[in-house]
């Protein structure tokens, strides 16, 4: 039997905690012909019961050393240093051979414990930059669903915690069990960890009024043959001046901005219309379905058709 500790710290977030509890802490031994389910307990700062999981045995952080697998839930404040007792208990348990998995921003807690040093890891796309800056010894992968390094696993944001938990089931009990639980959860049986996070492009920082008018014109004409030269003409600037202004005011070069806007338009059309991939490619200025697929695969890690299947209203 595999013993599993679910760590609930002071900043634990309910959503990812509920995912781990539903996937891993509910006894699904009816799906296992010859072996028992996980033996699960919760670790809290004082060892007291969790109001979220009152039916699950609670122990102090030090009890992590009794677990084969430790699940660290996400934190609502990833930039705040975690509890020193939590860090010490995690480090000791991992040094003793425990497998450790972090959900979403829980990766910051593993990084604080030094467990991610020299390893690849991920977290919610909104925080990957912070993780990389705060812990330069970690190889942060910003555009994957989860990273499985054997004894250390990390997941991207929110629902990607489901993918990581199913990956654990797949490793521990096999594909049939993982697929059976996925069917009960009414979700895809398995998404590979290397699939891209679906990152919503952030709004452009505020640009000066004259430059913003030129960018609005470009957004309205994405289906036309827009070039950096034409945007510069709309802004009454030379291409070199446009590049300097956009770098300073928008935070990216003109061509980078244009490609981002085209991809964003394609995402909107895939989510909200039944237009063909060829038509969407034309409307967002990518020319052909092949070009659109290439950009989607490079940036999001999936095809336009897969994206539509996941997000079509």
C-alpha positions as CSV (number, residue, x, y, z in Angstrom):
1,X,0.0,0.0,0.0
2,X,1.3,3.5,-0.9
3,X,1.0,6.1,1.9
4,X,0.1,9.5,0.7
5,X,0.3,12.8,2.7
6,X,-1.7,15.8,1.6
7,X,-0.1,19.0,2.9
8,X,-2.4,21.8,3.9
9,X,-0.5,24.9,4.9
10,X,-1.7,28.3,6.1
11,X,-2.1,29.6,2.5
12,X,-3.6,26.5,0.9
13,X,-6.1,27.1,-1.8
14,X,-9.4,25.2,-1.9
15,X,-9.6,24.4,-5.6
16,X,-6.4,22.4,-6.0
17,X,-6.9,20.9,-2.5
18,X,-10.3,19.6,-3.6
19,X,-8.8,18.2,-6.8
20,X,-6.2,16.2,-4.9
21,X,-8.8,15.0,-2.4
22,X,-11.2,13.9,-5.0
23,X,-8.7,12.1,-7.2
24,X,-6.4,10.6,-4.6
25,X,-8.1,10.6,-1.2
26,X,-11.4,9.0,-2.2
27,X,-11.1,5.2,-2.0
28,X,-11.4,3.8,-5.5
29,X,-10.2,0.3,-4.7
30,X,-13.2,-1.1,-6.7
31,X,-11.1,-0.2,-9.7
32,X,-8.2,-2.2,-8.4
33,X,-8.5,-6.0,-8.7
34,X,-5.7,-7.1,-6.4
35,X,-4.3,-4.1,-4.5
36,X,-5.5,-1.6,-1.9
37,X,-6.0,2.2,-2.5
38,X,-3.7,4.8,-1.0
39,X,-3.6,5.2,2.7
40,X,-4.1,9.0,3.0
41,X,-3.5,11.5,5.8
42,X,-3.4,15.3,6.0
43,X,-0.5,17.3,7.3
44,X,-1.4,20.6,9.0
45,X,0.7,23.1,10.9
46,X,-0.5,22.0,14.3
47,X,-1.7,18.5,13.4
48,X,-5.3,19.5,14.0
49,X,-8.1,18.4,11.7
50,X,-8.7,20.3,8.5
51,X,-12.1,22.0,8.1
52,X,-12.0,21.1,4.4
53,X,-11.3,17.4,5.0
54,X,-12.6,16.6,8.5
55,X,-13.0,12.9,7.8
56,X,-9.3,12.4,6.9
57,X,-6.8,11.8,9.7
58,X,-4.5,14.8,10.4
59,X,-0.9,14.8,11.6
60,X,1.8,17.4,12.1
61,X,4.2,18.3,9.3
62,X,6.9,16.0,10.7
63,X,4.7,13.0,9.9
64,X,5.5,13.6,6.2
65,X,8.5,11.2,6.8
66,X,5.9,8.4,7.1
67,X,4.6,9.0,3.6
68,X,5.7,7.5,0.3
69,X,4.2,10.4,-1.7
70,X,3.6,14.0,-0.5
71,X,1.2,16.3,-2.3
72,X,1.9,20.0,-1.6
73,X,-1.2,22.2,-2.3
74,X,-1.1,25.6,-4.0
75,X,-0.4,28.8,-2.1
76,X,-2.4,32.0,-2.4
77,X,0.8,34.0,-1.8
78,X,3.6,32.4,-3.6
79,X,6.0,35.3,-2.9
80,X,5.7,34.9,0.8
81,X,8.4,32.7,2.4
82,X,6.7,29.4,3.5
83,X,6.6,28.1,7.1
84,X,10.1,27.0,8.2
85,X,8.7,23.9,9.8
86,X,7.0,23.0,6.5
87,X,10.2,23.5,4.5
88,X,12.3,21.4,7.0
89,X,9.8,18.6,7.0
90,X,9.6,18.5,3.2
91,X,13.4,18.5,2.8
92,X,13.8,15.7,5.4
93,X,11.0,13.6,3.8
94,X,12.4,14.0,0.3
95,X,15.9,13.2,1.5
96,X,14.5,10.0,3.0
97,X,13.1,9.0,-0.4
98,X,9.6,10.3,-0.5
99,X,8.2,11.3,-3.8
100,X,7.0,15.0,-3.8
101,X,4.4,16.6,-6.0
102,X,3.4,20.3,-6.0
103,X,0.1,21.6,-7.4
104,X,0.2,25.0,-9.1
105,X,1.9,27.6,-7.0
106,X,2.9,24.9,-4.5
107,X,6.1,24.7,-6.6
108,X,7.3,27.8,-4.8
109,X,7.3,25.8,-1.6
110,X,9.3,23.0,-3.1
111,X,11.7,25.6,-4.5
112,X,12.1,27.2,-1.1
113,X,13.0,23.7,0.2
114,X,15.7,23.4,-2.4
115,X,14.0,20.3,-3.9
116,X,13.7,21.9,-7.4
117,X,17.3,23.0,-7.6
118,X,18.8,21.7,-10.9
119,X,15.5,20.3,-12.0
120,X,12.8,21.3,-14.5
121,X,9.5,22.5,-13.0
122,X,6.4,24.5,-13.8
123,X,3.7,26.5,-12.1
124,X,0.8,28.7,-13.1
125,X,1.8,30.7,-16.2
126,X,1.1,33.9,-14.3
127,X,3.9,33.1,-11.8
128,X,6.5,31.3,-13.9
129,X,8.5,34.5,-14.3
130,X,8.5,35.0,-10.5
131,X,9.6,31.4,-9.9
132,X,12.4,31.7,-12.4
133,X,13.6,35.1,-10.9
134,X,13.3,34.0,-7.3
135,X,14.9,30.6,-7.8
136,X,17.4,30.8,-10.6
137,X,18.6,27.2,-10.0
138,X,15.3,25.9,-11.2
139,X,14.7,25.3,-14.9
140,X,11.2,26.8,-15.2
141,X,9.1,25.5,-18.1
142,X,6.4,28.1,-18.6
143,X,4.2,26.4,-21.2
144,X,3.6,22.8,-20.1
145,X,0.8,21.2,-18.1
146,X,3.0,19.3,-15.7
147,X,6.6,18.1,-15.2
148,X,7.3,14.6,-14.0
149,X,10.9,14.1,-13.0
150,X,10.2,10.8,-11.2
151,X,10.5,11.6,-7.5
152,X,9.5,15.3,-8.0
153,X,6.4,16.5,-10.0
154,X,5.0,20.0,-10.5
155,X,1.8,21.1,-12.3
156,X,0.7,24.2,-14.0
157,X,-2.2,26.3,-12.9
158,X,-5.5,25.3,-11.5
159,X,-7.1,22.4,-13.5
160,X,-3.7,21.1,-14.6
161,X,-3.6,19.7,-11.0
162,X,-6.0,17.1,-12.3
163,X,-3.6,16.1,-15.0
164,X,-0.8,15.7,-12.5
165,X,-3.0,13.7,-10.1
166,X,-4.0,11.4,-13.0
167,X,-0.4,11.0,-13.9
168,X,0.3,9.8,-10.4
169,X,-2.5,7.3,-10.7
170,X,-1.2,6.1,-14.1
171,X,2.2,5.5,-12.6
172,X,1.0,3.8,-9.4
173,X,-1.9,1.8,-10.6
174,X,-1.7,1.7,-14.4
175,X,-3.7,3.1,-17.3
176,X,-6.9,1.2,-16.7
177,X,-7.3,2.7,-13.2
178,X,-6.4,6.2,-14.3
179,X,-8.7,6.0,-17.3
180,X,-11.5,4.7,-15.1
181,X,-11.2,7.6,-12.7
182,X,-11.0,10.1,-15.5
183,X,-14.3,8.7,-16.9
184,X,-15.9,9.1,-13.4
185,X,-14.6,12.7,-13.4
186,X,-16.0,13.3,-16.9
187,X,-12.6,14.5,-18.2
188,X,-10.1,13.4,-20.9
189,X,-8.3,10.3,-19.8
190,X,-4.9,11.7,-20.2
191,X,-3.2,14.9,-21.5
192,X,0.5,14.6,-22.0
193,X,2.5,16.9,-19.7
194,X,4.2,18.6,-22.6
195,X,1.0,20.0,-23.9
196,X,1.0,23.8,-23.6
197,X,-0.8,25.7,-21.0
198,X,-3.6,27.8,-22.6
199,X,-2.3,31.2,-21.8
200,X,-4.5,34.1,-22.4
201,X,-2.5,36.9,-23.9
202,X,-2.3,39.9,-21.5
203,X,-3.6,43.3,-22.6
204,X,-1.0,45.6,-24.0
205,X,0.3,48.2,-21.6
206,X,-1.1,51.6,-22.3
207,X,0.6,53.3,-25.2
208,X,0.5,57.0,-26.1
209,X,-2.7,58.2,-27.7
210,X,-1.2,58.5,-31.2
211,X,0.5,55.2,-31.1
212,X,-2.6,53.5,-29.7
213,X,-4.6,54.8,-32.7
214,X,-2.2,53.1,-35.0
215,X,-2.4,49.8,-33.0
216,X,-6.2,50.0,-33.0
217,X,-6.0,50.4,-36.8
218,X,-3.8,47.3,-37.0
219,X,-6.2,45.3,-34.8
220,X,-9.1,46.3,-37.1
221,X,-7.2,45.2,-40.2
222,X,-5.6,41.9,-39.1
223,X,-7.1,40.2,-42.2
224,X,-5.2,42.6,-44.5
225,X,-1.5,42.4,-45.4
226,X,-0.3,44.4,-42.5
227,X,3.4,45.1,-42.2
228,X,5.5,46.9,-39.7
229,X,6.0,49.6,-42.3
230,X,2.3,50.2,-42.6
231,X,1.8,50.4,-38.8
232,X,4.7,52.9,-38.7
233,X,3.0,55.0,-41.4
234,X,-0.3,55.0,-39.4
235,X,1.7,56.3,-36.4
236,X,3.5,58.9,-38.5
237,X,6.8,57.3,-37.4
238,X,9.7,55.6,-39.2
239,X,10.0,51.8,-38.6
240,X,13.0,52.4,-36.3
241,X,11.1,55.0,-34.3
242,X,8.1,52.7,-34.1
243,X,10.3,49.9,-32.7
244,X,11.7,52.2,-30.0
245,X,8.3,53.6,-29.1
246,X,6.7,50.1,-28.9
247,X,9.5,48.7,-26.9
248,X,9.2,51.6,-24.4
249,X,5.4,51.9,-24.2
250,X,4.1,48.4,-25.1
251,X,6.9,46.2,-24.0
252,X,7.5,44.4,-27.2
253,X,8.8,44.9,-30.8
254,X,6.2,45.6,-33.5
255,X,6.4,42.2,-35.2
256,X,6.1,40.4,-31.9
257,X,3.1,42.5,-31.0
258,X,1.5,41.8,-34.4
259,X,2.0,38.1,-34.1
260,X,0.5,38.1,-30.6
261,X,-2.6,40.0,-31.8
262,X,-3.1,37.6,-34.7
263,X,-2.8,34.6,-32.4
264,X,-5.2,36.2,-29.9
265,X,-7.8,36.8,-32.7
266,X,-7.4,33.2,-33.9
267,X,-8.1,32.0,-30.3
268,X,-11.2,34.2,-30.1
269,X,-12.6,32.9,-33.4
270,X,-11.9,29.3,-32.5
271,X,-13.7,29.7,-29.2
272,X,-16.7,31.6,-30.5
273,X,-17.4,30.5,-34.2
274,X,-17.7,27.5,-36.4
275,X,-15.6,29.0,-39.1
276,X,-13.1,26.7,-40.8
277,X,-9.4,26.7,-39.9
278,X,-8.6,28.1,-43.3
279,X,-11.1,31.0,-42.9
280,X,-9.8,31.8,-39.4
281,X,-6.2,31.8,-40.7
282,X,-7.3,34.4,-43.3
283,X,-9.2,36.6,-40.9
284,X,-6.3,36.8,-38.5
285,X,-3.8,37.5,-41.2
286,X,-1.9,34.2,-40.9
287,X,-2.5,33.3,-44.6
288,X,-3.1,29.6,-44.5
289,X,-4.2,26.9,-42.2
290,X,-0.7,25.4,-42.2
291,X,0.7,28.7,-41.0
292,X,-1.9,29.0,-38.2
293,X,-1.2,25.4,-37.1
294,X,2.5,26.1,-37.0
295,X,2.1,29.2,-34.8
296,X,-0.4,27.4,-32.5
297,X,1.9,24.4,-32.1
298,X,4.9,26.7,-31.4
299,X,3.2,28.9,-28.8
300,X,0.4,26.8,-27.3
301,X,1.7,23.3,-28.0
302,X,-1.6,22.1,-29.5
303,X,-3.4,22.3,-32.9
304,X,-6.2,24.8,-33.6
305,X,-8.6,21.9,-33.7
306,X,-7.6,20.6,-30.3
307,X,-7.8,24.2,-28.9
308,X,-11.4,24.5,-30.3
309,X,-12.4,21.2,-28.8
310,X,-11.2,22.3,-25.4
311,X,-12.7,25.9,-25.4
312,X,-15.6,26.0,-27.9
313,X,-18.6,27.4,-26.1
